[in-house]
Amino acid sequence: MLVLRKLEENYRPLNILKMQKVSSSYMTSFGRQGTSISISILKAIIRNKSREFQTILSQNGKESNDLLQYIFQNPSSPGSIAVCSNLFYQLYQILSNPSDPQDQAPKNMTKIDAPDKKDNEQCYLLGHSLGELTCLSVNSLFSLKDLFDIANFRNKLMVTSTEKYLVAHNINRSNKFEMWALSSPRATDLPQEVQKLLNSPNLLSSSQNTISVANANSVKQCVVTGLVDDLESLRTELNLRFPRLRITELTNPYNIPFHNSTVLRPVQEPLYDYIWDILKKNGTHTLMELNHPIIANLDGNISYYIHHALDRFVKCSSRTVQFTMCYDTINSGTPVEIDKSICFGPGNVIYNLIRRNCPQVDTIEYTSLATIDAYHKAAEENKD
């Protein structure tokens, strides 16, 4: 069962109150499912940073090398994407603190301390959809293998829930779910305007109710999911309502209507239970506070407590990713202004979103050998 803790959200423990005294804060962000890993880029990083990657693999247990081989063979798997993001983060830690003892991390668990973290700095985490699970993992709540298993289990739950929905509603399985990215340069709040359109009476017949706004990525861009027939019936109306609208049909290999509550609401309880059992196995279920607060996709609020972060991640697995609300928090909703964002791979989608929508933040791409070397070279020069 989905357990909701009743701690008051506005309450902050003493060490969290110290955040009010920090002089600067930064953010690290992680990408979403759908961003396939470029194996050539990943292998180039591993070859060039072989010593660091050997350290990472040894710190994460004997299964970590098997996970890496799996990534090479399955670059689009949700487990591969989540693990790859975590590996980028661990590489960042090691390269930022090369003098640290390499055995300071607990075996099989990600190091919890942020690199180069000063007493007057605060690190926030942000992930897009699946990337929010990576945020939980870098808080040292579970191992790299656990991260892989949770990501794949979540995907399996969504596939099963989708299949059950099709059967329950007597829908031909040849009628696939699709994902469309909508963008309009003239829109003032495209996700909200599209949602208002979907709520319009008599717009669609009663059987055509599968369309949902999956991602509110910016005021001018969103992603919708739904059965292909339903989406096609809406295409003309979309083009009439939104001048210069661009529709891009995205790949959807698992036939999942991502973040569609009509179809995916049943995944919440089993997903929560699965993660909670892993926390109990690791002995982390009794912990209260996150080492690094997470800006939640569900509502843009900052999670300081583990159970709040877990609850929001699980709920948002079947609700709209409210990334525009996350921008509001980044731009003006943290105790101390976020002045830097390091965006980890795979891919640069999240980097581009933050760069365009958070103009006051120094947005840094950390997705390839060139961008990794450029970041650490600049960091060294700034120390001098």
N, C-alpha and C positions, 0 to 999 in steps of 0.2 A: 504494500500500500504506500501511497505517496504521503510522507510525513511532513507536516508543516510545523516548524518550530515557532514559538510565539514570542521570541525576544523582540523587544522594541527596536525598530530599524534605526531610530534616531540616537539610540544609546551607543556610546563609543567607549571602549576600554581605555585605560590610562595611556598605554603606549601609542594608541591611535590618536589621542588628543595631542601628542607631541608633534604630529604632522602639522599642526597650526604654526609651529615655530620653524619649519624648514624654509630654506631660502630659495630652493628650486625643486622642480620635479620634472620627470621625463616619463616616457611611455614606450613600451614595446608591444608590437602587434603581430598577429598571426593570421594567415590566410584561411580560405574556406575550401570546402569540398567543391570539386569542379575545376580546380586549378591543377591540371595534370603536371606531374614533376618532369622537368627536362633532365633526363638521365645523363646526357652529355655534360650539362652544367654541373650536376651533382658530382659526377665522377671527376671532373676537372678540379673541383674544390677538394675532394678527398685525396687526389694525387698530390696536390700542392700543399695540403695541410695534413699530410699522412701521420705525422707525429701526434698532432692534436686529436685526430680522429681515432688513433690507436688508444689514446688516453680515454676518450669518450666511450669507446667500445668496452674497454676493460672496466670502467666505472659502472657500466650499465648491465654487467652480467653476461653469462655465456650465450644467452639468447639474442643479444644485440646484433651480433654478426649475421645471424639467420634473418633478423628483421631487415638488415641492410640488403641482403641478397633478395629478399622478398620485394623490397622497394624497386630494385633494378628490374624485376620481372613484372611488377604490377604497379606502374607509376600513377595510375588513376584511382587506385583503391583508397577508400577513406582512411584505413589504417596506415597506409603508406604516407599519405599527405600529412596526417597528424604527427606521425613519428618524424618525418622529414623536418617539419617546423621545429619540433623539439630539438633535433640535432643541430639545426642552425643556431638555436638559442644557446645550447651547450658549447658550441664552437665559439660563439661570441663571448661567453664567460671566460673560457680558457685564454683566448687571445687578448682579452682585456686585463687579465690578471696572470701573466705568464710566470710570475715568481711564486705564485701560490703552490703549496704542496698539492700534487695531483691526486692524492689519495684522501683528500678531506671530505669528499662526497661519500655518503653511505652507499654501499654496494647496491646496485640495481635501482637507485633512486637519484633523481635529478638534484643537483646542488640547489640549496634554497637561497643563498645569498646572491644579490645582484652584483655584477662586476662593477668595479670602480665606484661602488656605492659609498658615499660620504655620509657623515652623521646629519648633514643638513640637506640631504636629498631624499626624495620619495619617488619610487617607481610604481607606475600604474600599468596594468595589462589590459589589452583589448584584443579580442579575436572576432572574426566574422564567421558566425554559424559554427561549423566544426572547429574553427580556430579558438572558440571559447573553451573547448575541452582541453586544448593545448595550454591555455592559461591556467586551468586547474592543475595540469601535470607539472608545470614549472613552479608551482607552489609546493612541490614535493609531497603531494597527497598519494601518489601511486607511481609505479615504475613505468619504464618505457614500454615494456611488454603489456602492462595493464592498459596503457594509453592505446596501444594498437588494438587490444581486444575490445575495449569499450567503443572505439570508433567503428569497428566492424560490426559489433553487436547492435549498435544504434542503427546502422545502415540496414542490417538484417530485419530489425523490428519495423522499419519504415517500408521495406519491400513487402513484408508479410501483411502489414496493415493496409497497404495499397491493394494487394491481391484480394484480401477479405472484403474491402469496399467494393471492388468490381463485381465480386460474386454476389454480395448482398443486394446490389442494385441492378443485377442482371445486365451488366454492361459487357459487351463483347470485348474480349481481351485484345483484339486488334486495334481498339480505340485507345491509343496511348496517351499518357500524360506528357505534356510538353512544358517547357520553360521559355518564356519570352522576356527579353530585356527591352524595356521601353525607355526611350529618351526623347525629350522635347526641349529645345533651347529656350522656348518662350514660356515654359511652365513656371509657375511660382512655387508650387508644391505638388509635383506630379504624383507621388504616392497617395497623398490625401485626395487629390482630384480623381484618380483612377478608382480609389475605394468608394468615393461618393457615387461614381458612375455605376460601379458594381452593385451598390445598394439601391439603385433606382428601381422603382416598381415597374413591372412589365418589360424590363429590359431584356431579360432572358426568361424562357419558359421554366416551369417548376423543375423540370428534369435537368436543366442546364445551370446547376448551382455549384459546379466544381471549381470555378475560378477564384483565385485568392491572390492578394499581394503577398509575395514571399519575402522580398527584400526591399526595404525603403532605403536605397543606397545614397540618394541625394535628393534635393528638391527638384532636380531635373531628370532623375533616372530611377527606375524601379524595375523589379522583376516580378512577373506574374506567372502562376502555374495553373494548370487545369487540363481537362481532357481536350485533345486537339480539336474535336468538333465544336466544343464550347468556345474555345479561343478563336477559331476561324469565324464563328458566328458574330464575334465581337469586333473583328478586324475593321470592318467598314466604319462602325460607330467610333472606334478609337481614332481613326484617321480624320473623321469629321470633327471630333471634339478638340483634338490637339494638333494645331498647325505644325507642319514640318516634323511630325512624329516619325521616329525611326524605330522599327521593330526588328530585333535580331533574335532569331530562333537559336537557343542554346542547346548544346548536347546534353542528353539526359540518359545515360546508358542503363541506369537501374529502373527507369520508368517510375520515378518517385515524384509526387507533387510536393516538393520541399516546402516546409513551413506552411502547410495547408491544414488548418485545424479541422476542417470538415472530414478529411481523410486520415490524418495522422494523430489526432487526439489520443487514441488508445496506446500510443507508444510511451506515454509519460510514466505510468506506474512501473512497468517492468524495467524501463531504463533507470529510473531512480533506484529501484531495488538492486539492480545489477551493480551500479556504481557503489551503493552503500555497502554491499557485501565485500567489494574489493577494498574499500576503506577499512572495514572491520578486519579483513585479512592482514592488512598492512599495519593495523594499530593506529591509524590516523583518524578514525571515526570519532575519537574523543577530543580532538583538537577543536579549538573555537575560531581562532583568527587566521586569516590569510596572511602570508608573509608579504605579498604584494596585492593590493586591492585590484579588483576586476571591474571594468566598466561594462555593464551588462547590455547585451543585445535586446533583451526583453523590453526595457524601458529607459535605457541610458543611465540608470542609477548606478552608484558605486557600491559594490559588495565588499564589505570589510570582513564579514564572517563567512566561514566555509559553507554552512548550511544555506545561507542566502544565495551564495554563488552557485551552488549545486542546484538549488530549487529553480533559480532563474534560467540556468542552462537547460535543464530538463523541460521546463515549460516552453522555452523558445524553440525547442526542437520541433514543435508543432504550431508555432505562432510566427507572426511576421518579425523578421530581423529589423529592428528599428535603429538603423545605423545613423539616421539623421539626428536622433535623440542623443546618440553617442557623441556626435560632433558638438552638440550644444554643451554637453558635459566637458568635453576637451577644451572648448573655446572659453567657457566661463563658469564651469560648475565644479571645479576642484578647489580645495583649500588654498593651494598655491598654484600659480599658472604653470601649465605644462609648456616647456619651451623646446622640447626635442622629442621626436618619435622615431624609433628604430623599427623598421618594418621587415620582418623576416619572411623568407621564401617558404614554400615554392611560389614562384610567380610574383608579379608586381602589382596585382589588382588593388590590394589594400593600400599599398604605398601611394598609388595614384589617387585613390579616393580620399585619403587623409591629406595629401598634398593640395588637392583642389578645394577641399572643404574646411580645412583648418589652416588658413594662410599665415597665422602668427607662429605656427609651429615649424621648427626646422625639421623637415621630414627626410629621413635617411633610408635609402634602399639597401637592404642586406640580403641579396638574393642570388648573387653570382660571385665568382672569384674576383672580378674587377671591382664590384661595389664593396665587397668585404675588405679587400686590400686598401681601397681608397678611404674607407671609414677609419681603419686602424692607423693608416699613415697620417691622416688629419688629426686623429686623437693624440698621437705621439707628438706631432708638431705643436699642438695646443698646450701640451705639458711643459714645453721648453720656454 
